Amino acid sequence: MVVSARVVADGFHFLEGPRWRDGRLWVSDMHGDRVVAVTPDGIVEPIVDVPTQPSGLGWLPDGRLLVVSMTDRRLLRLEGGRLVVHADLSGLATFHCNDMVVDADGRAYVGNFGYDYEAGETFTPAVLGLVHPDGRVEPAADDLAFPNGMVITPDGGTLIVAETFAHRLTAFTIAAGGQLAERRTWASLDERVFPDGICLDAAGAIWVASPLTKEAIRVREGGAVTDRVAADRHVIACMLGGVDRRTLFVLAATAIPRASARAQRGAQILAAAVDAPGAGSP
């Protein structure tokens, strides 16, 4: 089924990391170098500037905001209105850090590109980083093909990550201490689908942002696609939110490279009504 969407807000550079919290959609304007929160009727509140390009967002159990800082490969924490270093991932990430999911205990799983694909470098698999609440960093999984959006199931027992350049969603069992085990393919996707941001619903399906086909698709375990939300530009990420978490917020952009995105300011937030509410983390 194709679901229609409306524009909530536009004029952004390039949006990533949507999270629903406190009645607002929190997003990173990655190429605008800031984090903002947006109400369902499109009012934008600046949260914090991040000159090193923000991406994934999450919160510690006590409510402090965590922000992935891409180009210096760090995880930042918002303390009293200013950002401080929560963890340094530069010893683990082989290129820019990107998306993240934070579990109920404050452990953060942070991905990275692996290599500079825009510069035409040879493909290099990436390591998924595990950041403990005290800032300690260790590898959680390796040999990932551009790990991107991630979700954790409501029981806290499974992490699913989008491997963008492998056209698949990969699941892991979360073991004691946050380590990942029992790697398996959750869904293989069409080769035209390079999965980016993802979110989980209460029926166990995952909404997947597909930049090149310009849509968000709802995928069941095994790969069957049940629903689609189409856009007129690249779809980068998605998040279920709203009062009953039955609104799918979709982040779309006219350009992906930084220079083009900053020049065009063609990123927008779309919203579509769906049947199954959001579940799990984020």
CORUR-V737379 format. One record per pair of residues at least 12 apart in sequence whose ideal C-beta (glycine too) atoms are under 6 Angstrom apart, sorted by the first residue. I is the first residue (numbers start at 0). J is the second residue. D is the distance in whole Angstrom. If there is no record, write none. Layout:
BEGIN
i=I j=J d=D
i=I j=J d=D
END
This chain:
BEGIN
i=0 j=226 d=5
i=1 j=227 d=5
i=2 j=226 d=6
i=2 j=228 d=5
i=2 j=271 d=5
i=4 j=228 d=5
i=4 j=269 d=4
i=4 j=271 d=4
i=5 j=270 d=6
i=6 j=267 d=6
i=6 j=269 d=6
i=7 j=41 d=5
i=7 j=268 d=4
i=7 j=270 d=5
i=8 j=37 d=5
i=8 j=41 d=4
i=8 j=268 d=5
i=9 j=267 d=4
i=10 j=264 d=6
i=11 j=28 d=5
i=11 j=266 d=4
i=12 j=28 d=5
i=12 j=30 d=4
i=12 j=31 d=4
i=12 j=260 d=5
i=12 j=261 d=5
i=12 j=264 d=6
i=12 j=266 d=6
i=13 j=29 d=5
i=13 j=30 d=4
i=13 j=252 d=5
i=13 j=260 d=4
i=13 j=266 d=5
i=14 j=26 d=5
i=14 j=28 d=6
i=14 j=250 d=4
i=14 j=266 d=5
i=15 j=27 d=5
i=15 j=29 d=5
i=15 j=54 d=5
i=15 j=236 d=6
i=16 j=54 d=5
i=16 j=55 d=5
i=16 j=56 d=4
i=17 j=236 d=5
i=17 j=238 d=4
i=17 j=248 d=6
i=17 j=250 d=6
i=18 j=56 d=5
i=18 j=281 d=5
i=19 j=238 d=6
i=19 j=240 d=3
i=23 j=36 d=4
i=23 j=38 d=5
i=24 j=37 d=5
i=24 j=240 d=6
i=24 j=248 d=5
i=25 j=56 d=6
i=27 j=53 d=4
i=27 j=54 d=6
i=29 j=52 d=5
i=29 j=54 d=6
i=30 j=257 d=5
i=30 j=260 d=4
i=30 j=261 d=5
i=32 j=49 d=6
i=32 j=50 d=5
i=33 j=48 d=5
i=34 j=46 d=4
i=34 j=47 d=5
i=34 j=53 d=5
i=47 j=77 d=6
i=49 j=66 d=6
i=51 j=68 d=5
i=51 j=70 d=5
i=51 j=71 d=5
i=52 j=69 d=4
i=52 j=70 d=5
i=53 j=66 d=5
i=54 j=67 d=4
i=54 j=69 d=5
i=54 j=97 d=5
i=54 j=98 d=6
i=55 j=67 d=4
i=55 j=98 d=4
i=55 j=99 d=3
i=57 j=99 d=6
i=57 j=101 d=3
i=57 j=107 d=6
i=59 j=105 d=5
i=60 j=105 d=5
i=63 j=76 d=6
i=64 j=77 d=4
i=67 j=96 d=5
i=67 j=99 d=5
i=67 j=109 d=6
i=69 j=95 d=4
i=69 j=96 d=5
i=70 j=95 d=6
i=72 j=88 d=5
i=72 j=89 d=4
i=72 j=92 d=4
i=72 j=96 d=5
i=73 j=87 d=5
i=74 j=86 d=4
i=74 j=130 d=6
i=85 j=134 d=5
i=86 j=130 d=4
i=86 j=134 d=4
i=86 j=136 d=5
i=88 j=109 d=6
i=88 j=128 d=5
i=88 j=136 d=6
i=91 j=126 d=5
i=91 j=128 d=5
i=92 j=111 d=4
i=93 j=113 d=6
i=93 j=123 d=6
i=94 j=111 d=6
i=94 j=112 d=4
i=94 j=113 d=6
i=94 j=114 d=5
i=94 j=115 d=6
i=95 j=112 d=5
i=96 j=109 d=6
i=96 j=111 d=5
i=97 j=110 d=5
i=98 j=110 d=5
i=98 j=147 d=5
i=98 j=148 d=5
i=100 j=149 d=4
i=100 j=151 d=6
i=100 j=280 d=6
i=100 j=281 d=6
i=102 j=151 d=6
i=103 j=155 d=6
i=105 j=132 d=4
i=106 j=131 d=6
i=106 j=177 d=4
i=107 j=130 d=4
i=108 j=127 d=6
i=108 j=129 d=6
i=108 j=139 d=6
i=108 j=149 d=6
i=109 j=128 d=4
i=110 j=127 d=6
i=110 j=146 d=4
i=111 j=125 d=5
i=113 j=125 d=3
i=113 j=145 d=6
i=124 j=142 d=5
i=124 j=143 d=6
i=125 j=143 d=5
i=125 j=146 d=6
i=126 j=138 d=5
i=126 j=141 d=5
i=127 j=139 d=5
i=127 j=140 d=4
i=127 j=143 d=6
i=127 j=146 d=5
i=129 j=177 d=5
i=139 j=179 d=5
i=140 j=179 d=5
i=143 j=162 d=6
i=144 j=162 d=4
i=144 j=164 d=4
i=144 j=165 d=4
i=145 j=163 d=4
i=145 j=164 d=4
i=146 j=160 d=5
i=147 j=161 d=4
i=147 j=163 d=5
i=147 j=195 d=5
i=148 j=161 d=5
i=148 j=196 d=4
i=148 j=197 d=4
i=150 j=197 d=6
i=150 j=199 d=4
i=150 j=279 d=5
i=151 j=279 d=5
i=151 j=280 d=4
i=152 j=279 d=5
i=153 j=278 d=5
i=153 j=279 d=5
i=156 j=173 d=6
i=157 j=170 d=6
i=158 j=171 d=5
i=158 j=173 d=6
i=159 j=185 d=5
i=161 j=194 d=4
i=161 j=197 d=5
i=163 j=193 d=5
i=163 j=194 d=6
i=166 j=188 d=5
i=166 j=190 d=6
i=166 j=192 d=6
i=167 j=184 d=6
i=167 j=187 d=5
i=167 j=188 d=6
i=168 j=185 d=4
i=168 j=186 d=5
i=170 j=183 d=5
i=170 j=185 d=4
i=185 j=220 d=6
i=186 j=218 d=5
i=186 j=222 d=4
i=187 j=222 d=5
i=191 j=212 d=5
i=192 j=209 d=5
i=193 j=211 d=6
i=194 j=207 d=5
i=195 j=208 d=4
i=195 j=210 d=6
i=195 j=235 d=5
i=195 j=236 d=6
i=196 j=208 d=5
i=196 j=236 d=3
i=196 j=237 d=6
i=198 j=237 d=6
i=198 j=238 d=5
i=198 j=239 d=5
i=199 j=278 d=5
i=199 j=279 d=4
i=200 j=275 d=4
i=200 j=277 d=6
i=200 j=278 d=6
i=201 j=275 d=5
i=201 j=276 d=5
i=201 j=278 d=4
i=202 j=275 d=4
i=204 j=217 d=5
i=204 j=219 d=5
i=205 j=218 d=5
i=206 j=237 d=5
i=208 j=234 d=5
i=208 j=235 d=6
i=208 j=236 d=5
i=208 j=237 d=5
i=209 j=234 d=6
i=210 j=233 d=4
i=210 j=234 d=6
i=210 j=235 d=6
i=213 j=230 d=5
i=213 j=234 d=6
i=214 j=227 d=5
i=214 j=229 d=5
i=214 j=234 d=6
i=215 j=228 d=4
i=215 j=234 d=5
i=215 j=237 d=5
i=215 j=249 d=5
i=228 j=249 d=6
i=228 j=271 d=5
i=230 j=251 d=4
i=232 j=251 d=5
i=232 j=252 d=6
i=232 j=253 d=5
i=233 j=252 d=5
i=234 j=249 d=6
i=234 j=251 d=5
i=235 j=250 d=5
i=235 j=252 d=6
i=236 j=250 d=5
i=237 j=249 d=5
i=239 j=277 d=3
i=243 j=276 d=6
i=244 j=276 d=4
i=244 j=277 d=4
i=245 j=273 d=6
i=245 j=276 d=5
i=246 j=270 d=5
i=247 j=271 d=5
i=247 j=273 d=5
i=248 j=268 d=6
i=248 j=270 d=6
i=249 j=269 d=4
i=251 j=267 d=6
i=252 j=265 d=6
i=252 j=266 d=4
i=253 j=265 d=3
END
